[in-house]
């Protein structure tokens, strides 16, 4: 069994890519910060792995997700954003030597390749052909939504990958992603927590038919074989507006988190059979 931290998030095994962030100041590189969890949060709120106290830094500003094979950095729909290698960042795969900047702080990305010796904490990936790509069935309406990004942000704020117009949902509430071949949910220090099968969770690996609760909104988890709508007939990604589950407008944010993203990462599927047609 993989080691886990106090919030339930697993520690990436030695057989996976290992991440450190090196603070870069006027005096040169600082002490590397090991990011051993599958999710590392940077923000101004206590509970983040790296706490950055500044008015321009959101409570949870950037999430770095280590799937074991790839490492992604995601801006959590913030007003002031973040930069990667001097360019505005939304959702990017990290590479060794990249430079991440949040407000006045800069970090060099150090990625160590997986250990190959017999002493490595080897992880055997599940070779079972059971579908593992997440589709969410909105319990009240029956609508099916499916991710087309590796790390998906769920929350109330316009600009999230899936927008839930529910006052009980935090601006950015949780993440959905794949960890070592298994779909998982990670709570972003939300006010009312994330629930799986009526249990509050910080991190939880998901299974088919699980009930996912976000605020007062419920989803039934469906695992499918392939992503729907990610690529069009011309081989290019399809782009439409982000999904909102309710027709009413989303109230403006009262603090410093505003939408900075306009590209769609979710697609509504009217019938689950469209996602499983190739079975």
Secondary structure as GFF3:
##gff-version 3
##sequence-region A 1 279
A	DSSP	beta_strand	18	25	.	.	.	ID=ss1
A	DSSP	beta_strand	28	35	.	.	.	ID=ss2
A	DSSP	beta_strand	39	43	.	.	.	ID=ss3
A	DSSP	beta_strand	50	51	.	.	.	ID=ss4
A	DSSP	beta_strand	62	66	.	.	.	ID=ss5
A	DSSP	beta_strand	71	75	.	.	.	ID=ss6
A	DSSP	beta_strand	83	84	.	.	.	ID=ss7
A	DSSP	beta_strand	87	88	.	.	.	ID=ss8
A	DSSP	beta_strand	91	93	.	.	.	ID=ss9
A	DSSP	beta_strand	99	102	.	.	.	ID=ss10
A	DSSP	beta_strand	105	112	.	.	.	ID=ss11
A	DSSP	beta_strand	133	138	.	.	.	ID=ss12
A	DSSP	beta_strand	144	147	.	.	.	ID=ss13
A	DSSP	beta_strand	151	155	.	.	.	ID=ss14
A	DSSP	beta_strand	162	163	.	.	.	ID=ss15
A	DSSP	beta_strand	174	179	.	.	.	ID=ss16
A	DSSP	beta_strand	182	187	.	.	.	ID=ss17
A	DSSP	beta_strand	194	196	.	.	.	ID=ss18
A	DSSP	beta_strand	199	201	.	.	.	ID=ss19
A	DSSP	beta_strand	203	205	.	.	.	ID=ss20
A	DSSP	beta_strand	211	214	.	.	.	ID=ss21
A	DSSP	beta_strand	217	224	.	.	.	ID=ss22
A	DSSP	beta_strand	243	244	.	.	.	ID=ss23
A	DSSP	beta_strand	266	269	.	.	.	ID=ss24
A	DSSP	alpha_helix	273	276	.	.	.	ID=ss25
###
